[in-house]
C-alpha cells in the first residue's frame, strides 16, 4: 500500500486507513523479531534463549524487543492475537439484548473456520505452507517448555477473570462472582476444545466450510448447556408419548 503523503490541498480519503511509513517499518521490525525468536526457540528451546540473544540475532536493541513484546511468551503469541482475547472483546461489546449462548453458538464456529493469519512469508515461501510450519513449530515449542506452559496458564487465568467481570456486568441480577467465574471457565474451556478440534481438522485438510459445520454440530452442543442447564443436557430424551 502506497504512503499517501504528497499533494498539497484537496481531500485525501485513504490517509486515515493507509499505514504510515513509520508504521510499516514498525510492523516489519516486529515481524523480524518474532521470526528470529521462533527460529531460536525451535533450535535451542524456549527456556535457553534470552531476550538479549533475540535482540542481537534480529539486529535490534534489547529495549526494542521489550517495547514490542513486554513478556517473553508474547514472542510466540505474535503470530496471532489469542482467540480468547478476541472473544472477550466481542462479548464485552455485545448488546445486552443479545442472548450470550445464541451468540456463541453462531460466532465461535465461524471464528475457527480460519485459523488466525500469520505474518507474510519471506520471499520464495508458500504462505500457507509457511503458516502451517510455523504453527506446528509454536505447538512443539510450547510442549517442550514447562516454563512457557506455566506462563500461558497464568495468562489463561487472567482471561478468565476478565471474562467473569464482563459476565457479572452483563447480568448482575443473576450472577454472583462464583457463578460468573464458573461460566467464564466453561466458555474458555470450550474455546480451548474448539481450537484443538479446528487445528486437527485443518491438519487433516478439511475445508473452512467443513470445519465450521463440524464445530457447529459437535462442539456447539457444549454451548447448549449454557442455555438449557446441565440437568436438561444430561437427561436422556424420553420417547414421544411417554409421560
Secondary structure, DSSP 8 states (H G I E B T S, - for coil): -------SSS--TTTTTS--HHHHHHHHHHHHHHHHHHHHHHHH-TTT--HHHHHHHHTS-HHHHHHH-SSTTHHHHTTS--HHHHHHHHHHTS-TTS-HHHHHHHHHHHHHHS--------TTS-HHHHHHHHHHHHHHHHHT-HHHHHHHHHHHHHHHHHHHHHHHHHTTTT--HHHHHHHHHHHHHHHHHHHHHHHHHHHTT--HHHHHHHHHHTTHHHHHHHHH-HHHHHS----TT--
